[in-house]
Every structure is written in structure tokens, then in C-alpha cells.
Amino acid sequence: MMKQKAVIKLQVHDQKDQKKAMKIAVGVKGVFSASFEGDDKSKIAVLGEGTDAIVLTTSLRKKMGFAELISVGPAEEKKEEKKEVDTATVWAYQTGVPPSYVYQYQVHEPNHDPCSIM
């Protein structure tokens, strides 16, 4: 199946309404994530795989009062950018243990018996 993005317009008045809408949206089968969009945060964008946008809109309409399906389409894939690695840092860790760790251990005498009873 293909990932899809559904945008639904809601009447959201405060944070309580946003939490309620978010809880309803992520409760639908197949939803990966949901986020609010727009200037007044009145549109909720839902990403999922195999989700039914009509069922989602209907459930939001029942609980929130007003919900209008704006668009349904394929989700936009984010391209991963390759980051350059500082080779000097990698080389320093591959050559050995940093000196600050070497001096933390104490050397004990080989014939030292820690038990003082016998």
C-alpha cells in the first residue's frame, strides 16, 4: 500500500479542541501521524497507510461538529541529505583510547590478598 496524506478542515477554538481532534485522528486504523496546519491551525493533516479519509472525516464530524475533507493524495517523501563526517574526529577515536581514560585505573600488586581475616 501507499502512504497518503489527508487534509481536513475543522472548527478549532482552543487547545482542548485541538487535543480532542488529534486523539480522534490518531485513533483511526492505519494513521501514522497527525499535525495541524494553516495560519489559524484549523486544518489537520493526517499521514497514514490504508486509511479511509471518509471514515476519518465522519468520525471528526460526529465528535467536533464540523469537518470538511479538503484533499487526499500521496504523501510527500522527504529526501535524506548526506552529512559530511569530520574525518579528524573519527580518526582520533579509531586510533586508541583517549588518555583521560587510561589514568583512571589503579594498579594493584599481584600478591596482595584483600582478605585480612586469614
N, C-alpha and C positions, 0 to 999 in steps of 0.2 A: 504494500500500500504506500501511498504517497502522503507526505506531510502537507497539511493545508492550514491556511490562516483564514479565520472568520472574524469580521469586524461587525460589532453590534452596537447600535446607539441606544443609550439608556438615559433616564432622568435620574441623575445622581445629585443629591442635595448636600450631603455631608459625608464624613469618614465612615459613619455607620452604614450608609447605603453602599459605599464602595466595598466595605468588608463583606456585606451580605451578597453583593453581586459576584465578588471574587470567589466566595465559598460555593455558590451555586455553579459557577463556571467550571471550577476545577473538580467538582463532584461528578461531572458528566464523563462517561466512559470514553477513554482514548485521548483525553486532554493532557498535554504536557505542561503547558504554561499559559498564564493569562496576565495581561497587563493593560493599564489604562492609557489611552492616547488622546490627543487633541489638546486644545488650549484650556478648556474647562474640565478636562478629564471625564467627559461624558461618553466616550467610546471605549469599549473593551475589546481588545484584540486577543483572540484565543488561538493558540497553536496546538495542533493535535494530529493524530493519525487515525483515520477511520471514524472520526466524529461526525455526527449528524448535526449540521448547523440549524436545521429547523427545530429539532428537539431541544437544542440548547436555547434558541430564541424563545420557544414556547415556555420552557421552564423559567427563564428570566422574566417573561411577561406575566406569568402566574404569580411570581413572588414579588416583583418590583413594580408592576403596574404598567409600564411602557417599555417596550423593547422593539427595535426595528433593525432587521438584518440589512446591513449596508453592502457588504461584499464577502464573497467566498472565493478563494483562489489558492494556488500553490504557495507554500511558504518560501520565503527568500532564504537561500543558503548563504551563510557567512563564509567568506573565504579566509582561511588561516594564513597569516603572514609569517614568514620565516624570520626569526630573530637571530641576529649575529651574536655569537658567543665570544666572550673575551678569552682569547686563547692563553693569555698570560696567567689568568686565574686558574683555568683548568689545568695547565701545565704544572703550576705550583702545588696543587693538591695531588697530582699523579706522581710527583717525584718523591714524596715521603710524608711523614707525619710532621706537622708544624712543631717547632721547638718548644712551644709553651706546654705541649702535652708530654714531652719527653721527661721533663724535670719534676713532674708531679708524683712520681712513684718513688718509694723508698726502697733501698736495697737492704735486705736482711742477711745476717750471717748464716751460712749453710748449716752449722751445727747448733744453732740457737734453739733451745727447747722452750716453747711458750708455756708449758705446764710447770708450775712451780711446786706442786704437791710431791712429786716423786723425786 
